[in-house]
Amino acid sequence: MKRIVIASNNEGKIKEIKEILGDKGFEILSMKDAGFSDEILEDKDSFEGNALKKAQSVMEVVKEITLADDSGLEVDILDGQPGVHSARFAGNDATDQRNNEKLLRLMEDTPDHNRGAQFRCVIALVIPDGRNFFAEGICRGKISKMPFGNNGFGYDPIFIPQGFNKTFAELQEHQKNEISHRAIAIKKIKDIMVKEGLFD
């Protein structure tokens, strides 16, 4: 059975990727499951750079097909912040709750029509034979006035996707997996994997 290593130990993210890729007759492993335990410093200034660095760092050790994503929230009125700093927006040891609180605080006087934002995800797929591929997914929406819902992770409780009146954290898993930035990028990378013959 072929194996694909996800360059992450974020259980929520890995579960989401497994749900979207579906059962294609291969095993999906976290980097920890694959035997990679080093810290990877995400010090690039773009989602593409961070995703590629993570995927290459893991692939060079585990010698398996490796997939990494870097994603974040880009808020229009904040000139695209928090962007690549989404996970550490409220500091290096920030929790999801603290990141959300900081963002809501910065936007507390922002009217509805100026609360536009998007989630952006870039996936890097690195093959041990030297081939690299990228796919991008964007989900437009707006920032809510306060958190709603208990599903998901990260900024999900304060992001209302376009066409909905609920946050990502209020949607059912299958609903989010149809429209999310990560879902869009994973579906694109899945098409690339089929085209490149990576599935049996």
C-alpha positions in Angstrom: 0.0 0.0 0.0 1.3 3.4 -0.9 1.9 5.9 1.9 1.5 9.7 2.0 2.9 11.6 4.8 1.2 14.8 5.9 3.9 17.3 7.2 1.8 18.1 10.3 0.9 16.8 13.7 -2.3 18.9 13.8 -5.0 16.3 14.3 -7.8 18.5 13.0 -5.9 19.3 9.8 -4.9 15.6 9.2 -8.5 14.5 9.8 -9.8 17.1 7.3 -7.2 16.1 4.7 -8.2 12.4 5.1 -11.9 13.2 4.8 -11.3 15.1 1.5 -8.8 12.8 -0.1 -11.0 9.8 0.7 -10.1 6.1 0.6 -7.9 5.7 -2.4 -6.0 2.6 -1.2 -3.1 4.4 0.4 -2.2 5.0 4.0 -2.1 8.6 5.3 0.4 9.3 8.1 1.2 12.3 10.3 4.9 13.2 10.3 5.1 11.8 13.8 3.7 8.4 12.7 6.2 8.4 9.9 9.1 8.9 12.4 9.8 12.6 11.9 10.1 14.5 15.2 12.2 17.6 14.4 10.7 21.1 14.7 10.3 22.9 11.3 10.8 26.7 11.5 8.1 28.3 9.3 10.2 31.3 8.5 9.3 32.0 4.8 7.3 35.1 3.9 4.7 33.2 1.8 2.4 30.3 2.1 4.1 28.7 -0.9 7.5 29.0 0.8 6.4 27.6 4.1 4.5 24.7 2.5 7.4 23.7 0.3 9.9 23.9 3.2 7.8 21.7 5.4 7.2 19.1 2.7 10.8 18.9 1.7 12.1 18.8 5.2 9.9 15.8 6.0 10.4 14.0 2.7 14.2 14.1 2.9 14.0 12.2 6.2 11.1 9.8 5.6 11.7 9.2 1.9 7.9 9.1 1.2 5.5 11.1 -0.9 4.9 14.1 1.4 2.1 16.7 1.4 2.3 20.0 3.4 0.0 22.9 3.6 0.4 26.4 4.8 -2.8 28.3 5.2 -4.1 31.4 7.0 -6.6 34.1 7.2 -6.3 37.3 5.2 -8.4 40.2 6.4 -9.1 42.9 3.8 -9.1 45.9 6.1 -5.9 44.7 7.8 -4.0 44.6 4.4 -4.0 40.8 4.4 -3.1 40.2 8.0 -2.6 37.9 9.8 -1.6 36.0 6.7 1.4 33.7 7.1 1.5 34.8 10.8 -2.1 33.4 11.4 -1.0 30.7 13.9 1.2 33.1 15.9 -0.9 36.3 15.5 -1.2 36.8 19.3 2.4 35.7 20.0 4.6 32.7 19.6 2.7 30.7 22.2 -0.7 31.9 21.1 -3.8 29.7 21.4 -6.7 29.7 18.8 -8.8 31.6 21.4 -6.2 34.3 21.9 -5.7 34.7 18.1 -9.4 35.1 17.7 -9.7 37.5 20.6 -6.9 39.7 19.1 -8.5 39.8 15.7 -11.9 40.7 17.1 -10.4 43.4 19.2 -8.7 44.9 16.2 -12.0 44.9 14.3 -14.4 45.8 17.1 -15.3 49.2 15.4 -15.3 47.8 11.8 -18.8 47.9 10.2 -20.3 44.8 8.5 -19.5 46.0 4.9 -15.8 46.3 5.8 -15.3 42.8 7.4 -14.4 41.0 4.3 -11.7 38.3 4.6 -10.5 35.1 3.0 -9.0 31.8 4.0 -6.1 30.8 1.7 -4.4 27.5 1.6 -1.4 26.4 -0.5 -0.4 22.8 -0.7 3.0 21.5 -1.7 3.3 17.9 -2.8 6.9 16.6 -2.9 7.8 13.3 -4.5 11.1 11.5 -3.6 12.0 11.4 -7.3 12.4 15.2 -7.2 9.0 16.4 -8.6 7.2 19.2 -6.7 3.6 20.4 -7.2 1.5 23.2 -5.8 -2.2 23.9 -5.5 -4.0 26.8 -4.0 -7.5 27.2 -2.6 -9.3 30.4 -1.5 -12.6 30.7 0.4 -14.1 34.2 0.6 -16.2 35.3 3.5 -16.3 37.8 6.4 -15.4 38.1 10.0 -18.2 37.7 12.5 -18.6 40.1 15.5 -18.1 37.2 18.0 -17.2 33.5 18.0 -20.0 31.0 17.1 -19.8 27.2 17.0 -17.6 24.4 18.5 -16.5 22.5 15.3 -13.3 23.1 13.5 -10.2 24.9 14.7 -8.2 28.1 14.3 -10.3 31.0 13.1 -13.3 28.8 12.2 -15.5 30.3 15.0 -15.2 33.8 13.6 -15.2 33.2 9.8 -18.5 33.2 7.9 -18.0 31.8 4.4 -19.7 33.6 1.5 -23.3 32.4 0.9 -23.8 31.2 4.5 -25.0 32.8 7.7 -23.0 30.5 9.9 -19.3 30.3 10.8 -17.1 27.4 9.7 -17.3 26.2 13.3 -21.1 26.0 13.1 -21.1 24.0 9.8 -21.2 20.2 9.7 -17.9 18.6 8.7 -19.1 17.5 5.3 -20.4 21.0 4.6 -17.1 22.7 5.4 -15.2 20.0 3.4 -17.2 21.0 0.3 -16.3 24.7 0.4 -13.2 25.3 2.5 -9.9 26.7 1.2 -8.2 23.5 2.2 -10.8 21.4 0.5 -10.4 23.3 -2.8 -6.6 23.0 -2.7 -6.7 19.3 -1.7 -9.1 18.5 -4.6 -6.7 20.2 -7.0 -3.7 18.3 -5.6 -5.7 15.1 -5.8 -6.3 15.7 -9.5 -2.5 16.3 -9.9 -1.8 13.0 -8.1 -4.2 11.1 -10.4 -2.7 12.7 -13.5 0.9 11.9 -12.3 -0.1 8.2 -11.7 0.5 8.3 -7.9 -2.6 6.3 -7.3 -2.7 2.7 -8.1 
